[in-house]
Amino acid sequence: MNDRIQATTADHLETESRTRVLAASVAAALFGGFLFLGIGFAHSDTIHNATHDARHAFALPCH
């Protein structure tokens, strides 16, 4: 009986850990997308120029 409880607890902790990693990955992807697209194509020259050189440094087209 104890082995069964321990196995269930371990499975629950592993699932919770995967869920946290997935949530962090999605949040990072959304934030990165916002930085790359939202700020990179902004109308403000200062904001655009700040990201413009970074895109060219990574060999990404922007125009």
ZITAVEN-V834164 format. One record per pair of residues at least 24 apart in sequence whose C-alpha atoms are under 8 Angstrom apart, sorted by the first residue. I is the first residue (numbers start at 1). GAP is how many residues later the second one is. D is the distance in whole Angstrom. If there is no record, write none. Layout:
I,GAP,D ; I,GAP,D
This chain:
none
